[in-house]
Amino acid sequence: MEETLNYEAAYKELEQIYQDINNEQVSIDELATKVKRASVLINFCQQKLRSTEEEINGILGGM
């Protein structure tokens, strides 16, 4: 992913995609694109959470 993204921005974008789809504000032409973007964002958030958990566990393990 070339763009600079942080967890909060990714989560906020995911929430917006969810709201748009849930409120039927996404045309059928846009739906696949939105779902693909959501998939990318979900993967990013999961990776960020895993790496943060590992980092915290490493810090706590060194105490």
C-alpha positions, -999 to +999 in steps of 0.1 A: +000+000+000+016+032-011-004+057+009+004+066+044-023+053+066-028+050+103-052+029+123-076+057+132-079+068+096-084+033+083-111+026+110-129+058+102-129+050+065-142+015+072-170+030+093-180+054+065-180+025+039-202+005+063-226+034+068-228+041+031-235+005+022-259+001+051-278+032+042-279+021+005-259+051-005-236+030-027-246+023-063-243-012-076-215+001-098-195+012-068-203-017-045-174-040-056-149-012-053-161-003-018-160-039-007-124-043-021-113-011-003-130-024+029-110-056+026-077-037+023-086-016+053-096-046+074-063-063+066-044-032+075-062-028+108-057-065+117-020-063+109-016-031+129-034-046+159-012-078+157+020-058+155+010-035+184+000-066+205+034-081+198+052-049+206+034-045+239+040-082+248+077-077+241+078-046+263+059-063+291+081-095+288+112-074+292+100-059+325 
